[in-house]
Amino acid sequence: MDDIDVNLSKGNHGNTEFSQDKDLDEQETNDTVDSKLILVKQYNILSQLKQNQLLIKGVSLSM
């Protein structure tokens, strides 16, 4: 992130390598966001499964 700030302050806006790097960083950021969303979804599914298990155990104990 610091590299981008430095490049912007030097005025490298017309540099094609810089714009390509920016696109790559943006893609990496998108991938990171996607993987974090997947982890959150997995965590939510696991939480739901644990709650269901507890409910089933509770029902079987009360019978």
N, C-alpha and C positions, 0 to 999 in steps of 0.2 A: 504494500500500500504506500509506503514511503517513496518507493521508486517513482510511482505515478505522480505524486505531488512534486517531486524534484523535477521530473520531465516537464510538467506543466509550467513550473516557474521559469524554466529555461526557454520556454516558447517552442517546443518541438512538435507543434501541432501538425505540421506538414510532413513529418517523418512517417513513411509508410510502415517501417518496422515497428514504430511505436503504436500505430493504430492496430497492427496485427497482434501485438502483445496485449493490447487492451481487450481485443476480442477474445483472445485465449483466456485472459484473467476472468472475463465476464462468463465464459463457458465454464471455467472451473468453479466459479461462484454458483452458477446455476446447478452444476452437478452436486456441489456441497449442500445446497438448499434441498435438492431432490433427495439426497441420501438422508438428510436430517428428517425430512418429512416421512420417509419410509421407516426410519427408526421410531418416530413418534407413533406411526400407525401400528407397528409391531408391538410397541409397549402397550398401546391401548388394547390390542387384541389379547395380549397376555394377561393384562389386568382383568379383562372381561372373563377370560377362561378361569382365572383364579377365583373370581367372585362366583362363577357358576359352580365350581368345585365345592366351594364353601356352602353354597345353597344346597347342593346335593348331599353333602355330608350332614348338614343340619336336618334335612328331611329324613335321611336314613336313620339318624340318631333318635329322632322323635318318634319313629315308628315302632 
